[in-house]
Each structure stands twice: as structure tokens, then as C-alpha cells.
Amino acid sequence: MRVEEEYSNVLQNIESAIVTVYDSSPELVDRDVLSAIESLDTRLRTREEKSRWRHGDAVWPSTSRI
């Protein structure tokens, strides 16, 4: 199964969030979106790494919902 198929729900939620921001801030440009997605990727990867610790869930606060 391709990544796009496996995570279509998550990707649709991200797309919806981008559209919502654009609707209220039409000056949004591609580099702003790319920066936000890169930040999200970094946060999720860091959270995944922290969760490998014995008490990772207690140490690492959950990230904001998508």
C-alpha cells in the first residue's frame, strides 16, 4: 500500500488545515506551508524518538492535534 493510501485521512486533515488558514489569510504562500509541514514532521519524529524511552509518554507532552 502506498503512503498516500495508507495515510489518506491524515493527509486530508493537513490539507484541510492549510485551506482553512488560506481562507482567512490569502497572503499565505507555498514557503509558509512548506515550513509548517517541515516543523510538523520534525515534531512528530522527535515525539516518536522520545516515546522509545521508558517513560517517554510522561516526559514528552502530546503535540497539538491535526
C-alpha positions, 0 to 999 in steps of 0.5 A: 500500500502506498503512503498516500493510501495508507495515510489518506485521512491524515493527509486530508486533515493537513490539507484541510488545515492549510485551506482553512488558514488560506481562507482567512489569510490569502497572503499565505504562500507555498514557503509558509506551508512548506515550513509548517509541514517541515516543523510538523514532521520534525515534531512528530519524529522527535515525539516518536524518538522520545516515546522509545524511552521508558517513560517517554509518554510522561516526559514528552507532552502530546503535540497539538492535534491535526 
